[in-house]
Amino acid sequence: AARRTLDELVDGLDPVASGGGLEAAVTRLAQAAGHVVRTTGRIPRDLDDALARAIWFACAEALANIGKHAPDAHATIALGIQDSPRALVLTVTDDGPGGADPRGSGLAGLADRLAMVGGELEIRSNPGVGTAVAVRVPLGSGPAPAPPQDGALALVPAGVEQATVEI
C-alpha cells in the first residue's frame, strides 16, 4: 500500500513522464475525473517534455472547469499536430451551458503558463452551446498559428492530424 501511494504521488508530480507519454497522461486525467475514455487516431509522441506538460496542464484545467461549471456536459478532447506552421493543437469542448470568462483566474493563469512555452490559448463560450478551449504550442521555429476567425466552436483547423479522446 505504501509503494502504491508513493507511485501515485510520483505520477502526480510529472504525469507525462511517469509512463506512456502525453496520450496516457491525458487518458489517466480523464479517468480520474470519473469519465470513460475512448481514444482513436494518432497522438504525437516526439514532444518536448515542457510542451507536453503544458498541454497536460491545459487539459487538466479545462476538465476541472467542466467538472465545476458543467458537470453533466459531454466533453471531447482532441490533440494533434498542425503542419504549417508546425504546432501542437489541443481542443477541449463541452456542450454545457457556456458562459466561461477568459479573464477568470484559472484561465488567465493557464494563458500565462502557455505563453512561457510560446503557446496561445483561445476560449469560445456561447450560452446554450457550450465552451471550447483551444491551445496551440509551436513546435520548432516560427510563431504559433493564428486562431481561426470563423466564430465556430470547432477549433481544430483543417490540415491538423488529430486524435480524439472522448469522455
N, C-alpha and C positions, 0 to 999 in steps of 0.2 A: 504494500500500500504506500509506503514511504517513497519507493522508487517511482511508482506511478505518479505520485504527487509532484516529485521533482521533475519528472519528464514533462508533465503538463505545465509546470512553471517555466521551464526552459523553452518549450514550444511557444509559450505566450510572449517571451522576450523577443524572439525572432521567428514569427510564424512561417515566413517564406523559406528561410534556410533550414528549418527544423526537419525538412523532409518533403520531397515531392515538388518543390518549386511553387510558383505562383498559382497554378491551377489547383493543386492540392490544398494550398492555404486558403484560397477563396472558397473551395468546397467545404473545408472544415468550418470556416467562418459562417457560411450559410446554415450548415447543420447545427452549429452551436446556437443559432438563433431559432432553432426548432423547425426548420424547413427541410423538405425533401429536395434533393438536388439531382438534376439531370444535366449531364454535360455532353455536348456534341461539338464537332469541329476540332480545330487545331489551336491550342493555346501556345503562344510563343514561349520558348524555353531559354533563349540566349540573351536574357536581360541582365543588366547591371543590377547588383543587389539593392542599391539605394533606390533605383527606379522601381523595382519590384515591390519593395517595402512601401514606397509612396503610393503605389497603386493599391496595394492591400489595405493600407490605412484609409484611402479614399472609399474603397468598397465597404470597409467596416463602418465608417461614419455614415454613409448612405443607408446601409442596412439598419443601423441604430436609429436613424431618423424615421425610417419606415416603421420600425417597431414602436417608436414613441408616438408618432403622429398619424400613422395609417396602419394599425396593427392587423386589420382584416384585408389589406390590399394584396393583390398578386404582384410580384416583382420579377423582373428579368435582369440578369447581369450579362452583358456582352463584353468580350475582351478580344482585341485583335491588333494587327499591325496595319497601319496605313502606309502605302508605298511612297507617295510623293506629296509633300516631304515625309520622309520616314518618321513615323511616330507610333507609340503605343497608345491605343484608344480604349478607354473603359467607359461603358454606359451602364447606369443602374436606373431603371424606370419602374414606376409603380402606377397602379390605377386607383390610387387613393383619392382623398378629397382635394389635393392640390393646396396651393397657398404657401409654399415654402418661401422663407425670407432669406435671400442670399447674404443679407447683412447680419444674420444671426451668428452668434459666437462660434458655433461648431463649423458652419460652412465657411465663415471668414477665416478661421484658423486653418481649415483644410486648404483653402486657396493659398494662404501664406506658405504652408508646408510644400505644396506642389510647386510654387514659384522657386523654392530653394533648389529644385532639380530641373528648372526650366519648364515646368508644366503649367497648364492652364486648366481652370475649372469653369464650367458653364452650367447654370441652373435654369431650367424651364419648368415652371409650375403654373398650371392653369386650373382654376377652381372647377371641380367636377370632372376633370380629365385625368389628373394625376401629376406626377413630378418626374422629371428626367434630370439626372446628374451626369454630365459628360466630363471626362478627364482626358486630356491629351498631354503626353510627355514625349518630347522629341528624342529620337534615337539617332545617335551620330551628330553630325554638324547640321547647322541650319536652324531656322526658327520653328517653333511649334506651329502646327497647321491652324489656319483661321477657323473659327467655329462657323457652322452653316448659318445662313441668313434667312431660311425659308419659313421659320416660325413653327415647324413641325416638332413633335416630340420624338420622332425617330432620329436619333442623333449620331448613328453610325453612318459616316459618309460613304458614298459609293467608292468602290476600289479598296475597301478595308477588308482584309481577310479576317474573319472573326469566328470566335467560338461562343457559344451561348451556354450559360448556366442558368437554368430556370428554377426559381424557388417558389 
